[in-house]
Amino acid sequence: MDEISKPKVGAVAMMDEHDTQKGKYMTFKSGEEYYGLKIQYVNEIIGFQEITPVPETEDYIMGLINLRGKIIPVIDVHRRFNQEPFEYDDRTCIIVVDVKSTVVGLIVEKIAEVVEIQEENILPPPSISRVDRGQNKYVYGIGKVGDTVKLLLDPERLLNDEEQPMAEKTNELMVEGE
């Protein structure tokens, strides 16, 4: 009888954990805007650290970091959005995300907060001009939080097909090395 109830308890615990994350977003600043990522993608937030450059990659792929023995690629979100590069300082952080089992670090100016945004407060992004679409291709929605808005990012689009192979290859090498 105990054997049957154990999976149910585990399943309920997993559902409870998923429910507590539902509607929660890690927000951060890039340029003049505040962006949000679903908390379910965020593994951890770490301070800025030394990055080993990788030759012949896109300018927003800053290189690789060693995170407790795991090598992960790091992307500068500012550069990814074609914004002017910013000078890294003591507020600069790396958000370590897991997108479809691919672990990547996202360099951001500063972490803002974790906010809860109800589904009814998320609107589709407007498409006013071609310039907007360049940045909006990573944004799946606009979240209303009080009197402010947060641009909600789709991490799969942020990493698109160009970065995915590099990140997947790095993750494959980590698995082989373990």
Backbone torsions as a table, in degrees:
resi	resn	phi	psi	omega
1	MET	NA	-39.2	178.6
2	ASP	-63.4	-36.5	-179.5
3	GLU	-60.1	-37.7	-179.0
4	ILE	-71.6	-38.6	-176.2
5	SER	-75.6	-25.3	-178.2
6	LYS	-59.5	-50.1	179.3
7	PRO	-59.9	-35.3	179.8
8	LYS	-64.3	-42.7	179.2
9	VAL	-62.1	-46.1	178.6
10	GLY	-61.3	-42.5	-179.7
11	ALA	-65.0	-40.3	178.6
12	VAL	-65.5	-42.3	179.3
13	ALA	-61.9	-41.8	178.7
14	MET	-65.6	-40.6	178.7
15	MET	-64.9	-41.2	178.8
16	ASP	-61.7	-42.9	179.4
17	GLU	-63.0	-42.5	178.9
18	HIS	-64.5	-40.9	179.6
19	ASP	-63.7	-37.3	-179.3
20	THR	-70.0	-24.5	178.8
21	GLN	-88.7	-16.7	-175.3
22	LYS	-61.4	128.3	177.9
23	GLY	80.1	4.1	-179.5
24	LYS	-100.6	139.0	-176.4
25	TYR	-133.1	136.2	171.7
26	MET	-84.1	121.2	-178.8
27	THR	-106.9	148.1	-179.3
28	PHE	-149.0	163.0	-178.9
29	LYS	-102.6	137.2	171.7
30	SER	-142.1	115.2	-174.8
31	GLY	68.2	-131.6	-179.8
32	GLU	-95.8	-2.1	-174.1
33	GLU	-105.0	157.8	172.4
34	TYR	-112.3	132.8	-177.2
35	TYR	-117.9	159.2	177.3
36	GLY	-132.1	142.2	174.1
37	LEU	-120.5	137.7	175.5
38	LYS	-56.4	133.6	-175.4
39	ILE	-60.9	-25.7	-178.7
40	GLN	-62.6	-24.0	178.9
41	TYR	-83.0	-19.5	-172.7
42	VAL	-84.4	119.5	175.2
43	ASN	-83.2	-48.4	-178.4
44	GLU	-167.9	168.9	175.9
45	ILE	-121.6	129.2	-179.2
46	ILE	-125.5	158.7	175.4
47	GLY	-69.8	161.7	179.6
48	PHE	-65.0	141.4	179.6
49	GLN	-141.9	174.9	-177.5
50	GLU	-61.8	135.6	-179.2
51	ILE	-117.4	132.3	176.1
52	THR	-91.1	115.7	-178.5
53	PRO	-64.9	150.3	175.8
54	VAL	-117.0	121.1	-178.0
55	PRO	-66.3	154.0	174.7
56	GLU	58.5	43.3	173.5
57	THR	-120.1	169.7	177.3
58	GLU	-58.8	152.4	-176.1
59	ASP	-65.0	-21.3	179.6
60	TYR	-87.0	-10.5	174.2
61	ILE	-87.8	103.9	-172.0
62	MET	-76.2	-24.8	180.0
63	GLY	141.0	-145.6	-175.2
64	LEU	-126.1	148.1	172.2
65	ILE	-124.7	157.1	176.3
66	ASN	-103.0	109.9	-179.4
67	LEU	-109.4	97.6	-178.5
68	ARG	49.9	45.6	176.5
69	GLY	89.9	-7.2	177.5
70	LYS	-103.8	132.8	-179.7
71	ILE	-94.7	122.6	180.0
72	ILE	-130.2	143.2	176.1
73	PRO	-73.0	151.9	-177.6
74	VAL	-128.3	132.3	-178.6
75	ILE	-115.3	135.0	174.0
76	ASP	-86.2	110.6	-176.6
77	VAL	-60.7	-38.8	178.9
78	HIS	-55.1	-50.6	-179.6
79	ARG	-69.1	-33.9	179.8
80	ARG	-61.0	-34.0	179.4
81	PHE	-88.2	10.2	-178.5
82	ASN	58.8	34.2	174.4
83	GLN	-91.7	160.9	177.0
84	GLU	-59.5	136.9	177.3
85	PRO	-58.8	148.4	178.0
86	PHE	-117.7	158.9	-179.4
87	GLU	-83.6	126.0	179.4
88	TYR	-68.3	139.2	179.0
89	ASP	-139.5	-165.3	-176.0
90	ASP	-71.3	-11.5	176.7
91	ARG	-93.5	-12.1	-179.8
92	THR	-65.9	132.5	-178.4
93	CYS	-130.0	164.7	172.8
94	ILE	-118.8	119.4	175.7
95	ILE	-91.8	117.8	179.3
96	VAL	-89.9	117.2	-177.6
97	VAL	-115.8	154.5	176.5
98	ASP	-121.3	110.7	-179.1
99	VAL	-118.4	111.3	-178.8
100	LYS	51.6	48.8	179.1
101	SER	65.9	16.9	174.4
102	THR	-109.8	120.8	-178.0
103	VAL	-96.6	127.9	-178.0
104	VAL	-140.3	146.9	174.7
105	GLY	-99.3	137.0	177.8
106	LEU	-114.5	116.2	178.4
107	ILE	-81.0	125.8	179.3
108	VAL	-129.3	156.0	-179.4
109	GLU	-60.4	-51.3	178.2
110	LYS	-162.5	151.1	176.0
111	ILE	-81.4	137.9	178.4
112	ALA	-95.6	-73.0	-176.1
113	GLU	-169.0	171.6	170.3
114	VAL	-98.6	125.8	-179.5
115	VAL	-123.4	155.5	174.8
116	GLU	-105.3	127.3	179.3
117	ILE	-125.2	116.4	178.9
118	GLN	-69.7	149.9	-178.7
119	GLU	-52.6	-39.2	-178.4
120	GLU	-70.4	-12.9	177.8
121	ASN	-98.2	13.2	177.9
122	ILE	-111.4	121.3	-179.2
123	LEU	-110.7	153.8	175.2
124	PRO	-68.6	149.1	-179.5
125	PRO	-69.6	140.8	177.8
126	PRO	-73.8	149.5	175.4
127	SER	-116.7	89.4	-175.1
128	ILE	-86.3	-43.8	-178.2
129	SER	-146.5	170.7	178.3
130	ARG	-63.8	-33.0	179.3
131	VAL	-61.6	-44.6	179.2
132	ASP	-61.4	-38.6	-176.7
133	ARG	-62.8	-29.2	178.6
134	GLY	-57.9	-48.1	179.7
135	GLN	-81.3	-34.6	-177.1
136	ASN	-71.1	-11.5	178.1
137	LYS	-65.4	-17.0	176.4
138	TYR	-97.6	-11.8	-175.7
139	VAL	-99.6	125.3	178.9
140	TYR	-101.3	-14.3	-179.4
141	GLY	-166.0	164.9	176.1
142	ILE	-113.0	118.6	-179.6
143	GLY	-97.3	126.1	177.1
144	LYS	-88.0	122.6	178.5
145	VAL	-127.7	100.8	-175.7
146	GLY	61.2	-123.9	179.0
147	ASP	-93.7	3.2	-177.3
148	THR	-113.1	169.0	174.5
149	VAL	-126.1	149.7	175.6
150	LYS	-122.7	135.6	176.2
151	LEU	-84.4	118.0	-175.0
152	LEU	-91.2	122.7	-174.1
153	LEU	-92.2	146.2	171.1
154	ASP	-99.7	106.0	-174.9
155	PRO	-63.2	-27.4	177.8
156	GLU	-65.4	-41.1	177.5
157	ARG	-69.7	-36.5	-179.6
158	LEU	-60.9	-36.7	-179.6
159	LEU	-91.0	-3.9	-171.8
160	ASN	4.7	-175.3	-173.2
161	ASP	-62.8	-26.5	-178.0
162	GLU	-68.1	-42.5	-177.9
163	GLU	-85.5	-28.8	-174.7
164	GLN	-52.6	-49.1	-179.3
165	PRO	-59.4	-42.2	179.9
166	MET	-62.4	-45.4	-179.4
167	ALA	-65.7	-42.4	179.5
168	GLU	-64.5	-41.0	179.4
169	LYS	-62.8	-43.7	177.6
170	THR	-60.2	-44.3	179.3
171	ASN	-66.5	-36.3	177.0
172	GLU	-63.7	-42.2	178.8
173	LEU	-62.9	-37.2	178.7
174	MET	-63.7	-43.5	-178.2
175	VAL	-65.2	-42.7	179.9
176	GLU	-63.1	-35.9	-176.6
177	GLY	-76.7	-13.0	-177.0
178	GLU	-81.6	NA	NA
